[in-house]
Amino acid sequence: MEDLMYSILLIGIGSFNIYYSSKFIRDSKYARKYVETMPKAWLIRKIFGVNKAIKMTRKFFAPLGLVMGVIIILMGLILLIITI
């Protein structure tokens, strides 16, 4: 039963990650707002500036987030298949 809950949790987290990473790539207003306001982006914003931070994040970090989301979903599906 615990493994089933963990697999559902992993699939949910992976889906959440894919949704927001793809939203970041598609919507430039959302990307700008995120980089300007979120504390996680503070260091990269301070070092490179807002425009370059947005370009770097959309080019490198958001696709990395998509890949990580897919990996997390696959882990959840594998755990689900093993438990059933």
Backbone as a printed PyTorch tensor [residue, N CA C, xyz], in Angstrom:
tensor([[[  0.8180,  -1.1950,   0.0000],
         [  0.0000,   0.0000,   0.0000],
         [  0.8660,   1.2630,   0.0000]],

        [[  1.9520,   1.2290,   0.7740],
         [  2.8440,   2.3900,   0.8190],
         [  3.4870,   2.6370,  -0.5410]],

        [[  3.8790,   1.5500,  -1.2080],
         [  4.5150,   1.6970,  -2.5190],
         [  3.5600,   2.3130,  -3.5340]],

        [[  2.2850,   1.9650,  -3.4360],
         [  1.2900,   2.5490,  -4.3250],
         [  1.1680,   4.0480,  -4.0840]],

        [[  1.1710,   4.4500,  -2.8320],
         [  1.0890,   5.8770,  -2.5030],
         [  2.3410,   6.6070,  -2.9720]],

        [[  3.5070,   5.9910,  -2.7990],
         [  4.7540,   6.6090,  -3.2590],
         [  4.7630,   6.7680,  -4.7780]],

        [[  4.2790,   5.7560,  -5.4840],
         [  4.2730,   5.8480,  -6.9440],
         [  3.3200,   6.9400,  -7.4210]],

        [[  2.1640,   7.0580,  -6.7930],
         [  1.2290,   8.1270,  -7.1580],
         [  1.8320,   9.4860,  -6.8300]],

        [[  2.5150,   9.5810,  -5.7110],
         [  3.1700,  10.8340,  -5.3350],
         [  4.2650,  11.2020,  -6.3420]],

        [[  5.0620,  10.2320,  -6.7540],
         [  6.1140,  10.4940,  -7.7400],
         [  5.5330,  10.9310,  -9.0840]],

        [[  4.4710,  10.2810,  -9.5090],
         [  3.8400,  10.6610, -10.7750],
         [  3.2770,  12.0770, -10.6780]],

        [[  2.6860,  12.4230,  -9.5480],
         [  2.1590,  13.7750,  -9.3570],
         [  3.2500,  14.8290,  -9.3460]],

        [[  4.3360,  14.5620,  -8.6510],
         [  5.4510,  15.5160,  -8.5950],
         [  6.0770,  15.6900,  -9.9780]],

        [[  6.2460,  14.5990, -10.7050],
         [  6.7970,  14.6850, -12.0540],
         [  5.8980,  15.4730, -12.9930]],

        [[  4.5970,  15.2620, -12.8830],
         [  3.6490,  16.0100, -13.7160],
         [  3.6840,  17.4940, -13.3870]],

        [[  3.7410,  17.8030, -12.1080],
         [  3.8390,  19.1900, -11.6490],
         [  5.1020,  19.8430, -12.2060]],

        [[  6.2050,  19.1230, -12.1530],
         [  7.4790,  19.6250, -12.6520],
         [  7.4290,  19.8670, -14.1620]],

        [[  6.8620,  18.9440, -14.9020],
         [  6.7510,  19.1030, -16.3520],
         [  5.8520,  20.2830, -16.6950]],

        [[  4.7490,  20.4390, -15.9760],
         [  3.8190,  21.5410, -16.2510],
         [  4.5100,  22.8920, -16.0990]],

        [[  5.1810,  23.0970, -14.9680],
         [  5.7870,  24.4020, -14.7400],
         [  7.0350,  24.6350, -15.5920]],

        [[  7.7720,  23.6010, -15.9130],
         [  8.9240,  23.7720, -16.8080],
         [  8.4710,  24.1390, -18.2150]],

        [[  7.4280,  23.4800, -18.6970],
         [  6.9350,  23.8150, -20.0330],
         [  6.2810,  25.1930, -20.0450]],

        [[  5.6240,  25.5640, -18.9590],
         [  5.0450,  26.9080, -18.8670],
         [  6.1520,  27.9590, -18.8970]],

        [[  7.2540,  27.6760, -18.2350],
         [  8.3870,  28.5950, -18.2210],
         [  8.9620,  28.7700, -19.6190]],

        [[  9.0360,  27.6980, -20.3860],
         [  9.5860,  27.7710, -21.7370],
         [  8.6340,  28.5090, -22.6780]],

        [[  7.3330,  28.2430, -22.5830],
         [  6.3700,  28.8190, -23.5160],
         [  6.0140,  30.2700, -23.2230]],

        [[  5.8820,  30.6390, -21.9560],
         [  5.3520,  31.9520, -21.5830],
         [  6.4830,  32.8670, -21.1150]],

        [[  6.8210,  33.8500, -21.9300],
         [  7.9340,  34.7400, -21.5840],
         [  7.5830,  35.6680, -20.4190]],

        [[  6.3080,  36.0380, -20.2750],
         [  5.9050,  36.8840, -19.1400],
         [  6.0780,  36.1340, -17.8200]],

        [[  5.6930,  34.8630, -17.8230],
         [  5.8660,  34.0450, -16.6220],
         [  7.3530,  33.8800, -16.3000]],

        [[  8.1640,  33.6840, -17.3260],
         [  9.6060,  33.5200, -17.1170],
         [ 10.2110,  34.7800, -16.5180]],

        [[  9.8320,  35.9310, -17.0430],
         [ 10.3540,  37.1960, -16.5150],
         [  9.9140,  37.4060, -15.0660]],

        [[  8.6380,  37.1410, -14.7900],
         [  8.1280,  37.3180, -13.4240],
         [  8.8540,  36.3870, -12.4520]],

        [[  9.0650,  35.1510, -12.8800],
         [  9.7420,  34.1820, -12.0250],
         [ 11.1660,  34.6330, -11.7100]],

        [[ 11.9080,  35.0100, -12.7320],
         [ 13.3120,  35.3940, -12.5250],
         [ 13.4060,  36.6670, -11.6940]],

        [[ 12.4830,  37.5940, -11.8770],
         [ 12.5450,  38.8530, -11.1410],
         [ 12.1120,  38.7230,  -9.6870]],

        [[ 11.2230,  37.7800,  -9.3650],
         [ 10.6510,  37.7510,  -8.0140],
         [ 11.0700,  36.5680,  -7.1470]],

        [[ 11.4580,  35.4620,  -7.7180],
         [ 11.7220,  34.2730,  -6.9120],
         [ 13.1050,  34.3110,  -6.2700]],

        [[ 13.1700,  33.9560,  -4.9940],
         [ 14.4620,  33.9590,  -4.2980],
         [ 15.4580,  32.9400,  -4.8570]],

        [[ 14.9570,  31.8500,  -5.4460],
         [ 15.8620,  30.8490,  -6.0030],
         [ 16.6750,  31.4000,  -7.1660]],

        [[ 16.1320,  32.3800,  -7.8690],
         [ 16.8220,  32.9560,  -9.0270],
         [ 17.6530,  34.1770,  -8.6480]],

        [[ 17.7740,  34.4750,  -7.3780],
         [ 18.4580,  35.6880,  -6.9330],
         [ 19.9260,  35.7060,  -7.3480]],

        [[ 20.6350,  34.6230,  -7.1210],
         [ 22.0690,  34.5940,  -7.4040],
         [ 22.3500,  34.7110,  -8.9030]],

        [[ 21.6440,  33.9500,  -9.7050],
         [ 21.8760,  34.0180, -11.1510],
         [ 21.4680,  35.3820, -11.6910]],

        [[ 20.4320,  35.9810, -11.1070],
         [ 20.0030,  37.3210, -11.5150],
         [ 21.0450,  38.3590, -11.1410]],

        [[ 21.6530,  38.1940,  -9.9630],
         [ 22.6600,  39.1430,  -9.4990],
         [ 23.9330,  39.0520, -10.3460]],

        [[ 24.3210,  37.8490, -10.7190],
         [ 25.5570,  37.6560, -11.4730],
         [ 25.3970,  38.0860, -12.9320]],

        [[ 24.3230,  37.6630, -13.5810],
         [ 24.1920,  37.8530, -15.0230],
         [ 23.2220,  38.9490, -15.4430]],

        [[ 22.3760,  39.4120, -14.5560],
         [ 21.3410,  40.3640, -14.9420],
         [ 20.0640,  39.6340, -15.3220]],

        [[ 18.9790,  40.3590, -15.3820],
         [ 17.6710,  39.7380, -15.5850],
         [ 17.5420,  39.1210, -16.9770]],

        [[ 17.8860,  39.8600, -18.0160],
         [ 17.6760,  39.3490, -19.3770],
         [ 18.5120,  38.1090, -19.6710]],

        [[ 19.7700,  38.1320, -19.2870],
         [ 20.6230,  36.9640, -19.5280],
         [ 20.1990,  35.7950, -18.6360]],

        [[ 19.7370,  36.0890, -17.4220],
         [ 19.2530,  35.0250, -16.5400],
         [ 18.0250,  34.3460, -17.1370]],

        [[ 17.1410,  35.1340, -17.7430],
         [ 15.9590,  34.5510, -18.3910],
         [ 16.3830,  33.6700, -19.5600]],

        [[ 17.3040,  34.1500, -20.3820],
         [ 17.7710,  33.3600, -21.5280],
         [ 18.4200,  32.0600, -21.0730]],

        [[ 19.2770,  32.1500, -20.0490],
         [ 19.9580,  30.9500, -19.5550],
         [ 18.9670,  29.9630, -18.9620]],

        [[ 18.0150,  30.4730, -18.2250],
         [ 17.0520,  29.5940, -17.5800],
         [ 16.1550,  28.9210, -18.6070]],

        [[ 15.7110,  29.6700, -19.5990],
         [ 14.8550,  29.0850, -20.6320],
         [ 15.6300,  28.1210, -21.5250]],

        [[ 16.9200,  28.3490, -21.6870],
         [ 17.7280,  27.5090, -22.5690],
         [ 18.2670,  26.2620, -21.8680]],

        [[ 18.5730,  26.3580, -20.5720],
         [ 19.2380,  25.2550, -19.8880],
         [ 18.4000,  24.6560, -18.7560]],

        [[ 17.9780,  25.4760, -17.8140],
         [ 17.3530,  24.9520, -16.6050],
         [ 15.9400,  24.4230, -16.8280]],

        [[ 15.1400,  25.0870, -17.6620],
         [ 13.7830,  24.6010, -17.9140],
         [ 13.7850,  23.2650, -18.6620]],

        [[ 14.5940,  23.0870, -19.7230],
         [ 14.6510,  21.7570, -20.3340],
         [ 15.1830,  20.6850, -19.3760]],

        [[ 16.1010,  21.0700, -18.5150],
         [ 16.5770,  20.1310, -17.5020],
         [ 15.4330,  19.7410, -16.5640]],

        [[ 14.5830,  20.6960, -16.2390],
         [ 13.4040,  20.4100, -15.4220],
         [ 12.4430,  19.4630, -16.1170]],

        [[ 12.2990,  19.6140, -17.4340],
         [ 11.4500,  18.6880, -18.1870],
         [ 12.0010,  17.2650, -18.1310]],

        [[ 13.2970,  17.1400, -18.3260],
         [ 13.9250,  15.8140, -18.2810],
         [ 13.7760,  15.2010, -16.8920]],

        [[ 13.9960,  16.0050, -15.8670],
         [ 13.8490,  15.4960, -14.4980],
         [ 12.4010,  15.0820, -14.2190]],

        [[ 11.4420,  15.8420, -14.7380],
         [ 10.0350,  15.4830, -14.5680],
         [  9.7120,  14.1480, -15.2130]],

        [[ 10.2350,  13.9260, -16.4100],
         [ 10.0060,  12.6520, -17.0960],
         [ 10.6460,  11.5080, -16.3170]],

        [[ 11.8440,  11.7240, -15.8000],
         [ 12.5220,  10.6830, -15.0160],
         [ 11.7280,  10.3580, -13.7550]],

        [[ 11.2100,  11.3760, -13.0870],
         [ 10.4270,  11.1500, -11.8690],
         [  9.1470,  10.3810, -12.1900]],

        [[  8.4780,  10.7380, -13.2930],
         [  7.2700,  10.0050, -13.6880],
         [  7.6070,   8.5560, -14.0180]],

        [[  8.7030,   8.3290, -14.7300],
         [  9.1010,   6.9540, -15.0480],
         [  9.4090,   6.1520, -13.7950]],

        [[ 10.0490,   6.7840, -12.8190],
         [ 10.3050,   6.0910, -11.5520],
         [  8.9890,   5.7180, -10.8760]],

        [[  8.0190,   6.6300, -10.8990],
         [  6.7140,   6.3430, -10.3170],
         [  6.0030,   5.2190, -11.0450]],

        [[  6.0790,   5.2160, -12.3760],
         [  5.4380,   4.1530, -13.1470],
         [  6.1070,   2.8020, -12.9150]],

        [[  7.4280,   2.8000, -12.8430],
         [  8.1390,   1.5460, -12.5680],
         [  7.7630,   1.0140, -11.1910]],

        [[  7.7030,   1.8930, -10.2100],
         [  7.3050,   1.4740,  -8.8640],
         [  5.8690,   0.9650,  -8.8640]],

        [[  5.0030,   1.5990,  -9.6410],
         [  3.6100,   1.1650,  -9.7330],
         [  3.5090,  -0.2150, -10.3690]],

        [[  4.2880,  -0.4460, -11.4300],
         [  4.2630,  -1.7460, -12.1030],
         [  4.8130,  -2.8370, -11.1920]],

        [[  5.8580,  -2.5180, -10.4470],
         [  6.4540,  -3.5110,  -9.5490],
         [  5.4900,  -3.8940,  -8.4310]],

        [[  4.7490,  -2.9180,  -7.9130],
         [  3.8640,  -3.2040,  -6.7780],
         [  2.5960,  -3.9290,  -7.1910]],

        [[  2.1980,  -3.7890,  -8.4560],
         [  0.9610,  -4.4600,  -8.9000],
         [  1.2720,  -5.8450,  -9.3060]]])
